[in-house]
Amino acid sequence: MSKENPLSHHEQLRYDYLLKNIHYLNEREKNEFAYLQEKL
């Protein structure tokens, strides 16, 4: 985590993955994506 990026490395990887697959997310993944977006 840094000032530029409040996400951990793992969270950043998950965020990138979820963003690429945004149209195919299940409910749990949508919640996870929303959580990560709130941290940004």
Stockholm file with secondary structure:
# STOCKHOLM 1.0

chainA/1-40         MSKENPLSHHEQLRYDYLLKNIHYLNEREKNEFAYLQEKL
#=GR chainA/1-40 SS CCSSCCSCHHHHHHHHHHHHTGGGCCHHHHHHHHHHHHHC
#=GC SS_cons        CCSSCCSCHHHHHHHHHHHHTGGGCCHHHHHHHHHHHHHC
//
